[in-house]
Amino acid sequence: MARRPAYRRIVEALRERMGAGALPEGAVLLEGPLATLFGSSRQPVRQALAELEAEGLVRRFDGRGVLAGRAGAPRRIELTPEQVGAHSLSPRGEDDLYYRVERELLERALFGRFRVSELALARHHAIGRPQARELLLRARGAGLTEKRDAHWWTVPLDEKRLADLYELRRLLEPAALALAAPVLPADPLRAARQRLTEAERRFPRLSTRELDALEEDIHVTLLRFCPNGEFVEALSRARASFVCGKHLQHMLCGPDTTDPFLGEHGAILGALERGEGGTAAQALASHLQASRDKGCARLAHHRAGPRPPPLAYVADEPSEIDLLS
């Protein structure tokens, strides 16, 4: 890809998505979430939004951020990479590197809060420091890293935190799906069914990218049609449970292990296809309960084993603050 300025690529992506109708009128655009989606700092996003405002494609309102489009009441929804066009700016090789780093960070987060060196990460993977920063920003969006006192840290993930994240999802996701069901367009439902059918054909040999897409379909894409934007925004805090689940699936289950989650996804989609929103919500609640029990058991099993080997860009010992037992 040509070396266009980051803000220019963001402008073009957002302009195209608004023109295609993928970005809803009135969607609230915030610098922080957009920076995470695009894997950039806030400055290019701020510059991009200023240019789009000058073009009349976004507008200010009495609140944080700007609104997409020229009309529509403010809608606070969790935006997806597809909605803002960020997916088209992330070549497959960059995604593969991110998933590798994501797993490396998760393997440490399971054992405590570790300091992460942005410079050492860049050297370890032979990339530029801005790209290393983008990887850590993306991991922050997934709930794996945070920045404290100008330093990057892993966010500890033990059985209690994982159970708490799943409990948040179990309480909110079924309610959000029940509200979304009556207004759910046919296209995203059809696309989710196609991906699930293909995954069932190839399971269990699925890549992390494919597992990501399956989770996004049920737990993000369909839920974003919930008219209560507060539900969707609150659920964005539970992203770490997605990350943990998909990597533990690969780390502990092995390539020939079956897992019932595809059937559970199928039950949810089947109910939505029949127009039975309440049944879909119940199936989603059961799926999340099973996922929580399974995920916590796998996590406990993994944490009982040896710690991962040293990694050049992560401290050898966990921080004394918030140390996991």
Secondary structure, 3 states (H helix, E strand, C coil): CCCCCHHHHHHHHHHHHHHCCCCCCCEEECHHHHHHHHCCCHHHHHHHHHHHHHCCCEEECCCCCEEECCCCCCECCCCCHHHHCHHHHCCHHHHHHHHHHHHHHHHHHCCCCCEECHHHHHHHCCCCHHHHHHHHHHHHHCCCEEEECCEEEECCCCHHHHHHHHHHHHHHHHHHHHHHHHHCCHHHHHHHHHHHHHHHHHCCCCCHHHHHHHHHHHHHHCHHHCCCHHHHHHHHHHHHHHHHHHHHHHHHHCCCCCCCHHHHHHHHHHHHHCCCHHHHHHHHHHHHHHHHHHHHHHHHHHHCCCCCCCECCECCCCCCCCCCC
